[in-house]
Amino acid sequence: MSTPLELEITDDGHGVSTPGDGSGQGLVGMRERVWLYGGALEAGPCAQGGGFRVRASLPLDGEAL
């Protein structure tokens, strides 16, 4: 088994000046897409300093569910 691809995206919690249009399905859509390829997704507030964190782990063996 190969080492998975690990992604981590964080922000500082200040937000953006213009909201998105909501067409991307948010965290539910990300979780479904990651699961489709046999990965895992974690999302929630950062432990320190505010902000938000999304972390995904995707296998690199080319196997999809």
All heavy atoms as TSV, in Angstrom:
chain	resi	resn	atom	element	x	y	z
A	1	MET	N	N	0.839	-1.181	0.000
A	1	MET	CA	C	0.000	0.000	0.000
A	1	MET	C	C	0.881	1.240	0.000
A	1	MET	O	O	1.837	1.339	0.744
A	1	MET	CB	C	-0.917	-0.022	1.220
A	1	MET	CG	C	-1.841	1.153	1.292
A	1	MET	SD	S	-3.024	0.957	2.640
A	1	MET	CE	C	-4.474	1.465	1.803
A	2	SER	N	N	0.539	2.216	-0.835
A	2	SER	CA	C	1.334	3.428	-0.932
A	2	SER	C	C	0.938	4.444	0.142
A	2	SER	O	O	-0.116	4.350	0.758
A	2	SER	CB	C	1.168	4.050	-2.318
A	2	SER	OG	O	-0.163	4.465	-2.512
A	3	THR	N	N	1.794	5.417	0.337
A	3	THR	CA	C	1.525	6.497	1.275
A	3	THR	C	C	0.417	7.379	0.710
A	3	THR	O	O	0.457	7.744	-0.463
A	3	THR	CB	C	2.803	7.335	1.486
A	3	THR	OG1	O	3.835	6.484	1.960
A	3	THR	CG2	C	2.566	8.446	2.465
A	4	PRO	N	N	-0.585	7.731	1.505
A	4	PRO	CA	C	-1.680	8.565	0.994
A	4	PRO	C	C	-1.253	10.017	0.782
A	4	PRO	O	O	-0.291	10.495	1.380
A	4	PRO	CB	C	-2.742	8.469	2.093
A	4	PRO	CG	C	-1.980	8.180	3.329
A	4	PRO	CD	C	-0.793	7.357	2.896
A	5	LEU	N	N	-1.974	10.704	-0.056
A	5	LEU	CA	C	-1.816	12.135	-0.243
A	5	LEU	C	C	-2.566	12.824	0.886
A	5	LEU	O	O	-3.753	12.550	1.109
A	5	LEU	CB	C	-2.408	12.561	-1.590
A	5	LEU	CG	C	-2.498	14.068	-1.845
A	5	LEU	CD1	C	-1.100	14.669	-1.924
A	5	LEU	CD2	C	-3.274	14.314	-3.120
A	6	GLU	N	N	-1.890	13.686	1.637
A	6	GLU	CA	C	-2.491	14.398	2.753
A	6	GLU	C	C	-2.609	15.874	2.401
A	6	GLU	O	O	-1.633	16.496	1.988
A	6	GLU	CB	C	-1.627	14.250	4.015
A	6	GLU	CG	C	-1.406	12.829	4.461
A	6	GLU	CD	C	-2.578	12.256	5.229
A	6	GLU	OE1	O	-3.398	13.036	5.744
A	6	GLU	OE2	O	-2.668	11.021	5.317
A	7	LEU	N	N	-3.798	16.433	2.552
A	7	LEU	CA	C	-4.042	17.851	2.295
A	7	LEU	C	C	-4.601	18.495	3.554
A	7	LEU	O	O	-5.464	17.917	4.217
A	7	LEU	CB	C	-5.073	18.027	1.179
A	7	LEU	CG	C	-4.759	17.382	-0.156
A	7	LEU	CD1	C	-6.001	17.337	-1.022
A	7	LEU	CD2	C	-3.670	18.152	-0.850
A	8	GLU	N	N	-4.117	19.697	3.871
A	8	GLU	CA	C	-4.670	20.437	5.003
A	8	GLU	C	C	-4.791	21.897	4.600
A	8	GLU	O	O	-3.826	22.514	4.157
A	8	GLU	CB	C	-3.786	20.309	6.241
A	8	GLU	CG	C	-4.392	21.014	7.439
A	8	GLU	CD	C	-3.648	20.740	8.715
A	8	GLU	OE1	O	-3.635	19.577	9.153
A	8	GLU	OE2	O	-3.089	21.699	9.270
A	9	ILE	N	N	-5.999	22.429	4.731
A	9	ILE	CA	C	-6.284	23.808	4.385
A	9	ILE	C	C	-6.832	24.486	5.625
A	9	ILE	O	O	-7.769	23.987	6.251
A	9	ILE	CB	C	-7.315	23.912	3.227
A	9	ILE	CG1	C	-6.767	23.256	1.958
A	9	ILE	CG2	C	-7.661	25.351	2.940
A	9	ILE	CD1	C	-7.117	21.839	1.792
A	10	THR	N	N	-6.252	25.621	5.991
A	10	THR	CA	C	-6.716	26.365	7.155
A	10	THR	C	C	-6.929	27.831	6.778
A	10	THR	O	O	-6.359	28.313	5.795
A	10	THR	CB	C	-5.703	26.303	8.323
A	10	THR	OG1	O	-4.467	26.871	7.900
A	10	THR	CG2	C	-5.496	24.885	8.795
A	11	ASP	N	N	-7.745	28.505	7.560
A	11	ASP	CA	C	-7.873	29.949	7.414
A	11	ASP	C	C	-7.815	30.587	8.794
A	11	ASP	O	O	-7.788	29.901	9.801
A	11	ASP	CB	C	-9.128	30.338	6.637
A	11	ASP	CG	C	-10.424	30.153	7.421
A	11	ASP	OD1	O	-10.378	29.847	8.630
A	11	ASP	OD2	O	-11.485	30.304	6.820
A	12	ASP	N	N	-7.781	31.921	8.808
A	12	ASP	CA	C	-7.642	32.623	10.079
A	12	ASP	C	C	-8.975	33.026	10.696
A	12	ASP	O	O	-9.016	33.662	11.740
A	12	ASP	CB	C	-6.749	33.848	9.916
A	12	ASP	CG	C	-7.280	34.825	8.881
A	12	ASP	OD1	O	-8.435	34.678	8.439
A	12	ASP	OD2	O	-6.525	35.738	8.507
A	13	GLY	N	N	-10.080	32.697	10.042
A	13	GLY	CA	C	-11.394	32.974	10.595
A	13	GLY	C	C	-11.945	34.349	10.279
A	13	GLY	O	O	-13.027	34.695	10.741
A	14	HIS	N	N	-11.252	35.129	9.462
A	14	HIS	CA	C	-11.729	36.470	9.154
A	14	HIS	C	C	-12.784	36.488	8.054
A	14	HIS	O	O	-13.443	37.494	7.851
A	14	HIS	CB	C	-10.561	37.381	8.778
A	14	HIS	CG	C	-9.674	37.664	9.938
A	14	HIS	ND1	N	-9.966	38.620	10.880
A	14	HIS	CD2	C	-8.527	37.086	10.342
A	14	HIS	CE1	C	-9.022	38.637	11.800
A	14	HIS	NE2	N	-8.130	37.707	11.501
A	15	GLY	N	N	-12.928	35.407	7.311
A	15	GLY	CA	C	-13.954	35.326	6.279
A	15	GLY	C	C	-13.595	36.116	5.034
A	15	GLY	O	O	-12.504	36.654	4.907
A	16	VAL	N	N	-14.544	36.165	4.119
A	16	VAL	CA	C	-14.350	36.900	2.869
A	16	VAL	C	C	-15.378	38.019	2.776
A	16	VAL	O	O	-16.420	37.983	3.422
A	16	VAL	CB	C	-14.484	35.971	1.639
A	16	VAL	CG1	C	-13.394	34.928	1.634
A	16	VAL	CG2	C	-15.840	35.303	1.612
A	17	SER	N	N	-15.093	39.001	1.939
A	17	SER	CA	C	-16.006	40.132	1.828
A	17	SER	C	C	-17.226	39.822	0.966
A	17	SER	O	O	-18.240	40.479	1.079
A	17	SER	CB	C	-15.267	41.346	1.262
A	17	SER	OG	O	-14.727	41.035	-0.007
A	18	THR	N	N	-17.121	38.816	0.087
A	18	THR	CA	C	-18.266	38.426	-0.739
A	18	THR	C	C	-18.537	36.944	-0.545
A	18	THR	O	O	-17.650	36.115	-0.713
A	18	THR	CB	C	-18.008	38.711	-2.233
A	18	THR	OG1	O	-16.825	38.042	-2.635
A	18	THR	CG2	C	-17.854	40.195	-2.491
A	19	PRO	N	N	-19.766	36.572	-0.185
A	19	PRO	CA	C	-20.084	35.150	0.028
A	19	PRO	C	C	-20.117	34.385	-1.290
A	19	PRO	O	O	-20.352	34.971	-2.355
A	19	PRO	CB	C	-21.461	35.189	0.672
A	19	PRO	CG	C	-22.057	36.482	0.231
A	19	PRO	CD	C	-20.904	37.437	0.060
A	20	GLY	N	N	-19.890	33.075	-1.219
A	20	GLY	CA	C	-19.996	32.221	-2.398
A	20	GLY	C	C	-21.453	32.055	-2.795
A	20	GLY	O	O	-22.368	32.479	-2.082
A	21	ASP	N	N	-21.673	31.425	-3.935
A	21	ASP	CA	C	-23.040	31.249	-4.412
A	21	ASP	C	C	-23.707	29.987	-3.873
A	21	ASP	O	O	-24.867	29.732	-4.154
A	21	ASP	CB	C	-23.092	31.260	-5.932
A	21	ASP	CG	C	-22.345	30.099	-6.558
A	21	ASP	OD1	O	-21.851	29.206	-5.832
A	21	ASP	OD2	O	-22.260	30.066	-7.801
A	22	GLY	N	N	-22.972	29.160	-3.124
A	22	GLY	CA	C	-23.558	27.978	-2.510
A	22	GLY	C	C	-23.719	26.789	-3.426
A	22	GLY	O	O	-24.347	25.811	-3.066
A	23	SER	N	N	-23.139	26.833	-4.615
A	23	SER	CA	C	-23.346	25.745	-5.572
A	23	SER	C	C	-22.361	24.586	-5.409
A	23	SER	O	O	-22.490	23.589	-6.114
A	23	SER	CB	C	-23.247	26.282	-6.995
A	23	SER	OG	O	-21.942	26.783	-7.241
A	24	GLY	N	N	-21.403	24.677	-4.495
A	24	GLY	CA	C	-20.385	23.642	-4.372
A	24	GLY	C	C	-20.711	22.513	-3.405
A	24	GLY	O	O	-19.934	21.606	-3.231
A	25	GLN	N	N	-21.819	22.544	-2.740
A	25	GLN	CA	C	-22.279	21.528	-1.798
A	25	GLN	C	C	-21.480	21.496	-0.500
A	25	GLN	O	O	-21.649	20.593	0.302
A	25	GLN	CB	C	-22.317	20.137	-2.439
A	25	GLN	CG	C	-23.127	20.051	-3.707
A	25	GLN	CD	C	-24.578	20.452	-3.501
A	25	GLN	OE1	O	-25.211	20.035	-2.553
A	25	GLN	NE2	N	-25.114	21.273	-4.370
A	26	GLY	N	N	-20.581	22.416	-0.273
A	26	GLY	CA	C	-19.891	22.588	0.997
A	26	GLY	C	C	-19.166	21.345	1.498
A	26	GLY	O	O	-18.632	20.545	0.734
A	27	LEU	N	N	-19.158	21.193	2.822
A	27	LEU	CA	C	-18.445	20.089	3.453
A	27	LEU	C	C	-19.041	18.736	3.092
A	27	LEU	O	O	-18.305	17.758	2.945
A	27	LEU	CB	C	-18.440	20.262	4.975
A	27	LEU	CG	C	-17.648	21.459	5.491
A	27	LEU	CD1	C	-17.858	21.620	6.991
A	27	LEU	CD2	C	-16.183	21.309	5.155
A	28	VAL	N	N	-20.347	18.670	2.933
A	28	VAL	CA	C	-20.980	17.403	2.559
A	28	VAL	C	C	-20.459	16.952	1.199
A	28	VAL	O	O	-20.082	15.795	1.007
A	28	VAL	CB	C	-22.521	17.527	2.534
A	28	VAL	CG1	C	-23.157	16.289	1.955
A	28	VAL	CG2	C	-23.047	17.788	3.937
A	29	GLY	N	N	-20.393	17.870	0.248
A	29	GLY	CA	C	-19.885	17.538	-1.082
A	29	GLY	C	C	-18.420	17.117	-1.057
A	29	GLY	O	O	-18.032	16.164	-1.724
A	30	MET	N	N	-17.600	17.815	-0.263
A	30	MET	CA	C	-16.188	17.431	-0.155
A	30	MET	C	C	-16.049	16.045	0.456
A	30	MET	O	O	-15.273	15.223	-0.024
A	30	MET	CB	C	-15.419	18.452	0.690
A	30	MET	CG	C	-15.143	19.739	-0.023
A	30	MET	SD	S	-13.975	20.783	0.876
A	30	MET	CE	C	-15.041	21.518	2.084
A	31	ARG	N	N	-16.814	15.790	1.516
A	31	ARG	CA	C	-16.738	14.489	2.186
A	31	ARG	C	C	-17.151	13.359	1.229
A	31	ARG	O	O	-16.511	12.316	1.155
A	31	ARG	CB	C	-17.623	14.487	3.429
A	31	ARG	CG	C	-17.469	13.243	4.275
A	31	ARG	CD	C	-18.089	13.386	5.642
A	31	ARG	NE	N	-17.158	14.099	6.512
A	31	ARG	CZ	C	-17.393	15.291	7.068
A	31	ARG	NH1	N	-18.518	15.906	6.875
A	31	ARG	NH2	N	-16.499	15.852	7.839
A	32	GLU	N	N	-18.208	13.577	0.448
A	32	GLU	CA	C	-18.653	12.561	-0.515
A	32	GLU	C	C	-17.611	12.316	-1.595
A	32	GLU	O	O	-17.357	11.161	-1.977
A	32	GLU	CB	C	-19.973	12.995	-1.148
A	32	GLU	CG	C	-21.140	12.919	-0.198
A	32	GLU	CD	C	-22.413	13.523	-0.766
A	32	GLU	OE1	O	-22.373	14.165	-1.844
A	32	GLU	OE2	O	-23.466	13.361	-0.120
A	33	ARG	N	N	-17.000	13.370	-2.107
A	33	ARG	CA	C	-15.986	13.211	-3.158
A	33	ARG	C	C	-14.750	12.479	-2.650
A	33	ARG	O	O	-14.201	11.618	-3.327
A	33	ARG	CB	C	-15.617	14.575	-3.722
A	33	ARG	CG	C	-16.735	15.185	-4.552
A	33	ARG	CD	C	-16.374	16.600	-4.997
A	33	ARG	NE	N	-17.466	17.213	-5.719
A	33	ARG	CZ	C	-18.292	18.112	-5.206
A	33	ARG	NH1	N	-18.157	18.500	-3.941
A	33	ARG	NH2	N	-19.253	18.630	-5.935
A	34	VAL	N	N	-14.307	12.824	-1.448
A	34	VAL	CA	C	-13.138	12.160	-0.862
A	34	VAL	C	C	-13.456	10.684	-0.597
A	34	VAL	O	O	-12.651	9.803	-0.893
A	34	VAL	CB	C	-12.689	12.894	0.422
A	34	VAL	CG1	C	-11.683	12.080	1.202
A	34	VAL	CG2	C	-12.118	14.258	0.072
A	35	TRP	N	N	-14.633	10.402	-0.055
A	35	TRP	CA	C	-15.038	9.020	0.231
A	35	TRP	C	C	-15.089	8.195	-1.055
A	35	TRP	O	O	-14.699	7.024	-1.060
A	35	TRP	CB	C	-16.407	9.020	0.908
A	35	TRP	CG	C	-16.944	7.639	1.127
A	35	TRP	CD1	C	-16.640	6.801	2.167
A	35	TRP	CD2	C	-17.835	6.920	0.281
A	35	TRP	NE1	N	-17.300	5.611	2.020
A	35	TRP	CE2	C	-18.048	5.656	0.857
A	35	TRP	CE3	C	-18.469	7.215	-0.908
A	35	TRP	CZ2	C	-18.861	4.703	0.279
A	35	TRP	CZ3	C	-19.289	6.260	-1.480
A	35	TRP	CH2	C	-19.479	5.027	-0.882
A	36	LEU	N	N	-15.553	8.794	-2.150
A	36	LEU	CA	C	-15.662	8.102	-3.430
A	36	LEU	C	C	-14.327	7.486	-3.851
A	36	LEU	O	O	-14.285	6.423	-4.468
A	36	LEU	CB	C	-16.152	9.077	-4.505
A	36	LEU	CG	C	-16.377	8.515	-5.899
A	36	LEU	CD1	C	-17.508	7.499	-5.886
A	36	LEU	CD2	C	-16.688	9.643	-6.862
A	37	TYR	N	N	-13.228	8.125	-3.474
A	37	TYR	CA	C	-11.897	7.630	-3.827
A	37	TYR	C	C	-11.214	6.910	-2.673
A	37	TYR	O	O	-10.003	6.709	-2.681
A	37	TYR	CB	C	-11.036	8.783	-4.343
A	37	TYR	CG	C	-11.560	9.271	-5.671
A	37	TYR	CD1	C	-12.380	10.382	-5.763
A	37	TYR	CD2	C	-11.272	8.567	-6.836
A	37	TYR	CE1	C	-12.881	10.802	-6.979
A	37	TYR	CE2	C	-11.784	8.979	-8.054
A	37	TYR	CZ	C	-12.590	10.093	-8.112
A	37	TYR	OH	O	-13.098	10.498	-9.326
A	38	GLY	N	N	-11.992	6.521	-1.674
A	38	GLY	CA	C	-11.456	5.728	-0.575
A	38	GLY	C	C	-10.718	6.528	0.475
A	38	GLY	O	O	-9.965	5.969	1.271
A	39	GLY	N	N	-10.925	7.844	0.511
A	39	GLY	CA	C	-10.229	8.701	1.461
A	39	GLY	C	C	-11.078	9.064	2.658
A	39	GLY	O	O	-12.179	8.546	2.860
A	40	ALA	N	N	-10.546	9.982	3.451
A	40	ALA	CA	C	-11.230	10.454	4.651
A	40	ALA	C	C	-11.093	11.968	4.725
A	40	ALA	O	O	-10.097	12.534	4.264
A	40	ALA	CB	C	-10.621	9.818	5.889
A	41	LEU	N	N	-12.088	12.627	5.306
A	41	LEU	CA	C	-12.080	14.080	5.440
A	41	LEU	C	C	-12.453	14.458	6.858
A	41	LEU	O	O	-13.386	13.892	7.439
A	41	LEU	CB	C	-13.088	14.706	4.471
A	41	LEU	CG	C	-13.064	16.227	4.475
A	41	LEU	CD1	C	-12.439	16.740	3.202
A	41	LEU	CD2	C	-14.451	16.782	4.656
A	42	GLU	N	N	-11.715	15.398	7.425
A	42	GLU	CA	C	-12.019	15.974	8.733
A	42	GLU	C	C	-12.166	17.471	8.541
A	42	GLU	O	O	-11.409	18.073	7.781
A	42	GLU	CB	C	-10.869	15.743	9.715
A	42	GLU	CG	C	-10.529	14.308	9.994
A	42	GLU	CD	C	-9.253	14.190	10.833
A	42	GLU	OE1	O	-8.752	15.220	11.331
A	42	GLU	OE2	O	-8.770	13.078	10.965
A	43	ALA	N	N	-13.108	18.088	9.222
A	43	ALA	CA	C	-13.291	19.532	9.132
A	43	ALA	C	C	-13.818	20.059	10.451
A	43	ALA	O	O	-14.624	19.407	11.113
A	43	ALA	CB	C	-14.265	19.867	8.009
A	44	GLY	N	N	-13.346	21.232	10.839
A	44	GLY	CA	C	-13.832	21.842	12.061
A	44	GLY	C	C	-12.992	23.036	12.448
A	44	GLY	O	O	-12.031	23.394	11.759
A	45	PRO	N	N	-13.338	23.665	13.556
A	45	PRO	CA	C	-12.590	24.825	14.028
A	45	PRO	C	C	-11.149	24.450	14.359
A	45	PRO	O	O	-10.872	23.340	14.813
A	45	PRO	CB	C	-13.328	25.253	15.289
A	45	PRO	CG	C	-14.590	24.485	15.324
A	45	PRO	CD	C	-14.449	23.311	14.427
A	46	CYS	N	N	-10.234	25.396	14.127
A	46	CYS	CA	C	-8.834	25.193	14.511
A	46	CYS	C	C	-8.738	25.167	16.034
A	46	CYS	O	O	-9.511	25.837	16.727
A	46	CYS	CB	C	-7.964	26.313	13.966
A	46	CYS	SG	S	-7.807	26.303	12.175
A	47	ALA	N	N	-7.792	24.398	16.531
A	47	ALA	CA	C	-7.638	24.244	17.980
A	47	ALA	C	C	-7.211	25.541	18.656
A	47	ALA	O	O	-7.605	25.814	19.780
A	47	ALA	CB	C	-6.642	23.141	18.288
A	48	GLN	N	N	-6.397	26.342	17.975
A	48	GLN	CA	C	-5.891	27.566	18.587
A	48	GLN	C	C	-6.016	28.733	17.607
A	48	GLN	O	O	-5.808	28.575	16.412
A	48	GLN	CB	C	-4.427	27.416	18.964
A	48	GLN	CG	C	-4.183	26.358	20.004
A	48	GLN	CD	C	-2.701	26.173	20.287
A	48	GLN	OE1	O	-1.864	26.615	19.526
A	48	GLN	NE2	N	-2.406	25.508	21.377
A	49	GLY	N	N	-6.374	29.881	18.111
A	49	GLY	CA	C	-6.353	31.100	17.327
A	49	GLY	C	C	-7.529	31.334	16.407
A	49	GLY	O	O	-7.496	32.234	15.589
A	50	GLY	N	N	-8.566	30.541	16.502
A	50	GLY	CA	C	-9.719	30.725	15.630
A	50	GLY	C	C	-9.479	30.149	14.243
A	50	GLY	O	O	-8.494	29.477	13.989
A	51	GLY	N	N	-10.369	30.405	13.351
A	51	GLY	CA	C	-10.253	29.891	11.998
A	51	GLY	C	C	-10.867	28.514	11.847
A	51	GLY	O	O	-11.528	28.000	12.753
A	52	PHE	N	N	-10.650	27.930	10.698
A	52	PHE	CA	C	-11.256	26.653	10.338
A	52	PHE	C	C	-10.225	25.803	9.617
A	52	PHE	O	O	-9.342	26.328	8.935
A	52	PHE	CB	C	-12.466	26.907	9.423
A	52	PHE	CG	C	-13.458	25.786	9.389
A	52	PHE	CD1	C	-14.362	25.607	10.416
A	52	PHE	CD2	C	-13.487	24.903	8.325
A	52	PHE	CE1	C	-15.297	24.576	10.388
A	52	PHE	CE2	C	-14.411	23.867	8.274
A	52	PHE	CZ	C	-15.313	23.712	9.314
A	53	ARG	N	N	-10.334	24.480	9.755
A	53	ARG	CA	C	-9.383	23.561	9.144
A	53	ARG	C	C	-10.137	22.458	8.418
A	53	ARG	O	O	-11.099	21.896	8.939
A	53	ARG	CB	C	-8.492	22.932	10.204
A	53	ARG	CG	C	-7.522	21.904	9.656
A	53	ARG	CD	C	-6.655	21.360	10.768
A	53	ARG	NE	N	-7.449	20.509	11.638
A	53	ARG	CZ	C	-7.241	19.204	11.800
A	53	ARG	NH1	N	-6.255	18.604	11.182
A	53	ARG	NH2	N	-8.004	18.503	12.597
A	54	VAL	N	N	-9.681	22.144	7.206
A	54	VAL	CA	C	-10.184	21.001	6.449
A	54	VAL	C	C	-8.977	20.136	6.134
A	54	VAL	O	O	-7.959	20.625	5.628
A	54	VAL	CB	C	-10.881	21.433	5.133
A	54	VAL	CG1	C	-11.319	20.224	4.340
A	54	VAL	CG2	C	-12.060	22.343	5.427
A	55	ARG	N	N	-9.078	18.849	6.453
A	55	ARG	CA	C	-7.973	17.924	6.228
A	55	ARG	C	C	-8.504	16.696	5.481
A	55	ARG	O	O	-9.491	16.098	5.899
A	55	ARG	CB	C	-7.376	17.493	7.556
A	55	ARG	CG	C	-6.162	16.647	7.409
A	55	ARG	CD	C	-5.530	16.419	8.757
A	55	ARG	NE	N	-4.333	15.629	8.578
A	55	ARG	CZ	C	-3.783	14.912	9.506
A	55	ARG	NH1	N	-4.306	14.862	10.714
A	55	ARG	NH2	N	-2.702	14.226	9.268
A	56	ALA	N	N	-7.830	16.354	4.380
A	56	ALA	CA	C	-8.239	15.204	3.575
A	56	ALA	C	C	-7.052	14.262	3.396
A	56	ALA	O	O	-5.916	14.691	3.288
A	56	ALA	CB	C	-8.749	15.651	2.216
A	57	SER	N	N	-7.355	12.984	3.358
A	57	SER	CA	C	-6.375	11.945	3.107
A	57	SER	C	C	-6.913	11.096	1.949
A	57	SER	O	O	-8.017	10.570	2.030
A	57	SER	CB	C	-6.172	11.088	4.355
A	57	SER	OG	O	-5.278	10.029	4.101
A	58	LEU	N	N	-6.118	10.994	0.879
A	58	LEU	CA	C	-6.539	10.253	-0.314
A	58	LEU	C	C	-5.511	9.190	-0.662
A	58	LEU	O	O	-4.314	9.480	-0.737
A	58	LEU	CB	C	-6.690	11.201	-1.509
A	58	LEU	CG	C	-7.773	12.268	-1.357
A	58	LEU	CD1	C	-7.549	13.392	-2.336
A	58	LEU	CD2	C	-9.129	11.638	-1.543
A	59	PRO	N	N	-5.947	7.966	-0.890
A	59	PRO	CA	C	-5.001	6.911	-1.278
A	59	PRO	C	C	-4.460	7.195	-2.686
A	59	PRO	O	O	-5.163	7.753	-3.530
A	59	PRO	CB	C	-5.840	5.639	-1.244
A	59	PRO	CG	C	-7.240	6.094	-1.434
A	59	PRO	CD	C	-7.327	7.460	-0.839
A	60	LEU	N	N	-3.230	6.817	-2.919
A	60	LEU	CA	C	-2.607	7.031	-4.233
A	60	LEU	C	C	-2.495	5.754	-5.051
A	60	LEU	O	O	-1.811	5.716	-6.053
A	60	LEU	CB	C	-1.211	7.639	-4.045
A	60	LEU	CG	C	-1.203	9.048	-3.474
A	60	LEU	CD1	C	0.232	9.516	-3.259
A	60	LEU	CD2	C	-1.954	10.009	-4.376
A	61	ASP	N	N	-3.213	4.710	-4.647
A	61	ASP	CA	C	-3.103	3.435	-5.363
A	61	ASP	C	C	-4.038	3.333	-6.553
A	61	ASP	O	O	-4.074	2.325	-7.253
A	61	ASP	CB	C	-3.336	2.264	-4.413
A	61	ASP	CG	C	-4.698	2.297	-3.736
A	61	ASP	OD1	O	-5.540	3.126	-4.111
A	61	ASP	OD2	O	-4.918	1.494	-2.829
A	62	GLY	N	N	-4.847	4.375	-6.818
A	62	GLY	CA	C	-5.729	4.375	-7.973
A	62	GLY	C	C	-7.022	3.605	-7.785
A	62	GLY	O	O	-7.780	3.450	-8.715
A	63	GLU	N	N	-7.290	3.108	-6.597
A	63	GLU	CA	C	-8.504	2.344	-6.326
A	63	GLU	C	C	-9.633	3.292	-5.934
A	63	GLU	O	O	-9.494	4.088	-5.013
A	63	GLU	CB	C	-8.272	1.358	-5.178
A	63	GLU	CG	C	-7.207	0.332	-5.472
A	63	GLU	CD	C	-7.720	-0.824	-6.287
A	63	GLU	OE1	O	-8.901	-1.180	-6.147
A	63	GLU	OE2	O	-6.939	-1.374	-7.068
A	64	ALA	N	N	-10.742	3.247	-6.602
A	64	ALA	CA	C	-11.930	4.013	-6.242
A	64	ALA	C	C	-13.028	3.053	-5.822
A	64	ALA	O	O	-13.027	1.891	-6.222
A	64	ALA	CB	C	-12.394	4.864	-7.418
A	65	LEU	N	N	-13.958	3.530	-5.009
A	65	LEU	CA	C	-15.066	2.688	-4.563
A	65	LEU	C	C	-16.112	2.545	-5.642
A	65	LEU	O	O	-16.301	3.340	-6.469
A	65	LEU	CB	C	-15.691	3.288	-3.295
A	65	LEU	CG	C	-14.765	3.378	-2.102
A	65	LEU	CD1	C	-15.498	3.997	-0.936
A	65	LEU	CD2	C	-14.242	2.018	-1.714
